[in-house]
Amino acid sequence: MANLLERIITNRKSEELARLDAIKIVDSLFSELLDREKDILYRRFGLAGDKGETLEKIGSMHKLTRERVRQIEAASIKKIKRLNNLQDYIQVLEEIVKELINGHGGLISRDFLLDILVVLALEFNKNDNISEADYEKKKIAYRNHFSFLISRLMGDKLEVVGGNNQFNLSVKLKDGEVSYLKELAEDLLKNVESLKKTYTTEELIGLLKQLDVYNKYQERLDSTKQIDIYPIFKSKTFPDKAETINSNKVLYSLIQVVKSLGQNKYGEWGKANSQEIKPKTVNDKIYLVLKHETKPLHFKEIASKINEMKFDKKKANPATVHNELILDDRYVLVSRGTYGLKEWEK
């Protein structure tokens, strides 16, 4: 029999999806708070769709000390947790989160979890007339609301792990056993250090399956409770093929957890701080564009491609791109204003 999440995906009933609307849930819970308490929580956790504000900034607005703001924040959350009807509001979300954690081997990246929940809230109960700009704005708001509900109101059942030099912030059940996943991640980390190239998602999952630790726990990994949530992964929120993610949920979730790994705009994986994964300079971006276009391009077209990819918030200037192409011997002039990679000549 399909679990709750699978039933919601299959049926897409508005009443079930409404119970996953994080914004409506928070608004209902906050109706029990005083105006100042609401404002402090909204600002602190970015519930207006913005980044969370510091205690100091909020304190200056309300003419309160940082410590007093912290006290009000803590007291307000306690007030919500004491509500008699709290479970009525968050029960469905709790069950969905539990199913997602179990379905991904017992440990899931916080960001990956939030992405899945946002897709459920926005795309499975969507307004077809919503513009892309409005969608992006709502996406941030929903992420922040889900994050607040999970981190502040489900702490007795969930545990946040990671956030250190090895692992990104991830979520597990309080009584969940994930030592085997940590062991697998550590074995992968050792291999990441020796990576000299980038990998597609399929190649990296294949690499994981060749590790000794994977073979050690293969039966356990294969017997992990499976959930079919293929339609969720078809969203453009996820850069990889839906079938790849859905068929390898535990391993895909694991590579999201390993901090030393990163994925670039072309969907390739490698060392998180490498030039091909996190390009910092215009030159890094030029190389990536030419490598993936696999053909010579005019410098103006290269600048345009860089801006289309949105590696970061910096815009590429054609003149700057041209200067970099002239000065770096990795690039060769093919015709007037058009350049290719020297490595293509090999």
N, C-alpha and C positions, 0 to 999 in steps of 0.2 A: 504493500500500500504506500502511495506517495506521501512524503512528509509534508509539513505545512508549507515550506518554501516552494516545493515543487507544485503543490496545489495552487498556490497564489500565482505562480508563473504560468501555469496551464490555463487557469480559469480567468485570471485578471479581473476578479470581481471588485467593484469599486469600494464595497464596504470593507473588504479585507485589506485592500491597499490603503484605505483611509486610516487604518489602525497602524500603518507604518509611516504615516506622515509626521516626521519629527518636529516640524514647525508647529503643527496643530497640537501635538502632544505637549510641547514645552509651553505654548501659549495657555493651554488649559491648566497645567500645573502652576504656572506663574500667576494665575488669577487669584491664588490664595495669598500672594505676597503684597507687601506695601509697595508703593511707587518707587521709593528709594531702593528697596531691596531688588526689585525688578531691574531698575536701571543699572545697578552695580553688576548683577549677573549678566545682563545683556552686553555690557561693555567688556567685562572681564573675559567672557568666552566668545566674543565676536559674533553674537547671535543676531546682529543686524546685518550680517553678511560681510563684516570687515574683520580685520585682525583683532585679537584680544588686546585690551589695553592694560597697562601696568597699574599696580596698586597706587603708585605715586600720582599718575595722571588722573585716575579716577578720584583720588583723594582731593586733588587740587580743585576739581570741578564741584565736589560736594562740601569742600572746606572741612575735610576730615584727614586725620593722619593715615599713613599707610597701614598701620596696625589696626586702626578702627575699621578701615575698609575690609581688611582680611577677616576680621571678626564678623562683620555683617555678612560677608560672602559665606563663611562657614555656617553661621546661624541660619541663613536663608536656605541653604541646601539641606540642613537638618530639618527645617520646618517642612520642606517638600517631602523628605523621606518619611516623615511621621504621618503623612496624609493617609487616611483610611482607604481611599480609592486609588492610591498610587499604582498598585499592581494591575488595576483595570486598564490603566493607560499604557503601561510598558510591557505587559505580559507577552503580547505578540512579538514585539521587537526582541525581547529576551529570548524567546524560543527560536526566532530566526537567527539571531547571533550565535546561539548555542549550536544550531544545525550547521551553520557556516564554519564554525571552529572545528567541530567534529569532522565535517566533510573535507577539511583541509589538513587533516592529520593531527589536530589538537592544538595547532599554533598557526596564527595568521597575522600577517603584517597589518598594523592598524590602518595605514593608508589604503591598502588593498581592500580591507573590510569596509571602510567608509565609501570607497568607490562603488562597491557592489550595492551597498544600501542606498546610495544616491541614485544609481541607475534604476533601482526598484521604485524609489519614490518619485522620480521625475519622468522616466521614460516608459514605465509600465502603467502610469496613471497620468499620461502627459496631455498637454494642450497642444494640438498640432499647429496652432497659430503662433506659438512662442518663437521669438526671434533668437538667433544664436547669441546675441549680446545678453538678452534677458536670461537665457538658459545658463550661461556662464556665471552670471550674478547669482541666480538661484542655486546653482551647484555649490558655490562657496557657502551660502547660507545653510543649505541642507547638511553639508559636511560638518559645519560647526555645531549644528543642533544635534546631529547624531553623536558627534564626539562628546558633547556635554552629557547626553543621556547615558552613554556607555561608561564614560570615565567617572561621573559623579553619582549616578543613581543605580549602577549595577556593580559597584565595587565589592559587594559581599559575595558575588558569584563569579566575577571575572578578575583576572590578574594581568596587569600590564608588565611585560618583561622586555629586556633589551634597552635601547637608548644609550648603549655604551660603544666602545671602539669596535666591537665585533658585530653587533646585531642592531638593526633598526627596531623602533618601538613596535611591539607585537602584542597580541592578546591571546590568552589561554584561559581555560576554565580553572577555577581555584583548585579543584581536585584533579586536574588533568596531568598526565604523565607525558612529558615531551623530551625526556633525556635522550631518547634515540634520535630525535630530530636535531637536537643540539650537536650530537656526535656526528651526524651526517653533515651538518653545516660546517663544523670545524674541519672535517676531512675535505670538504669542498674549498674552504678557505686556504688550505695548504696548497691546493692545486691552482687557485686563483693567483697566488703569488708568482707562479711560474708561467702564467698566461702571456703569450707574446702576440696574440691576435685577438680579434673580436669574434664572437660566436652568435649565430642566430639562436633564437629561443629553443628550437628543436635540437640544435647541436649541443647546447648547454645542458638540456635535460638528458640527452644521450650521454654526455660526459658524467653526469651524476649517476646514471645507471651502471657505469663502469667502475665506480668506486667500491673499494672493499667493504666499507660500512653499509653501502646500499645492499650489497649481496647478503651481508650479515642480517639485515632487517627486512629483506625483500618480502618475506611472507607477511610480516606485520604491515608493511606499507601497502601491499596489495589487498589486505583484508580490511583496510580502513573503510569506515562507513562511506559509501558512495552516494553522492547526490547529483542528479542531472540538472544543471543550471545553464545549459548551453545558450539559451536565448539571452541571458544576461550578458554573457561575454561577447555577443554580437555587437554590443554598443561600441561606438567609436572611442569611448573612454578607455578601452583596453586596446593597446597597440598590436597585440598578437592575435593569431587566428583563434576563433572561438573553440574549434575542435581541439586544438593543441592545449589550450588552458583547461577545458572541461575534462579532457582525458588524462591530464597529468596534474590534477589540482594540488596534491600534496607537494610534489616537487616544484611546481610553479610558485606556490605560496612560499616555499622554502627559499627560492632564489630572490624573492622579494625581501626576505628577512635579512639576508647576508649583507652587511653594510659595505664591505669591500667591493661588492658588485654593483654595477650601474648599467643602465640601458640608455642608449642614445636615441635621437629623434628618428633614426632609421630602424629602430627595433633591435639593434645589435647589443650584445652584452660584453663586458670586459671589466678591467679594473676601474672602479668608480672615479678615480682622480686622473685617469689617462686622457690624453688629448682627443682621442677618437670617441670617448664616451662623454666627456664634459669639455668641449672645446671652449677655450677662454679667449683666444686671440682671433683676429680676422683671418690670419694665416691658417689656423687650425680649421676654421670653418670653410675656407677655400678648398683645402685638401679633402675634407669630408664630402663636399658637394661634387667635386670632380670625380672622386673615387666612386660615388654612387650613381653619377650620371653616365659614367664609363665612356665618355666621349668629350672631345674638346669643346669649350664654350667661350663665347666672347666675355670679356671682363664685366660688361654691364649685365649680361645674363647671369653671371656668377653672383654678382651683388644682389640681383633680384631673387635668385634661388635661396641665398642666405637669409634674406628677409622673409621669404615665404616659409622657411623651416622654423623660424622663431626659436633659434637656439637659446636666446636670452632676450632681454628687453632692448639691447643695443642694435641700432640700425646700421647696416653696412653701406658705406659710401662708395660708389663706383671708382672714384679716383683713388681712394685708399686701397681698394682691392687691386687696382691696376699696379700701384706701386709695389705691393706685396708680391704680385706675380713676377714683376721685373727683377726684384731683389733676391728671390729664393730660387736656388738651382734645382729644386724639386719640380719646377714647372718649366715647360718649353713652349716657345712661341711657334704656333702652327701656321697661322696666317695673321693678317693685320688685326690686332686686338684680341685674337683668339688663342687660348692656351690649353695645353693638356698636361698630363702627368709624365714626368720623365721615366717613371717606372714602367710605363706602358711600352717603352722601346725595347725592354728586355725580352 
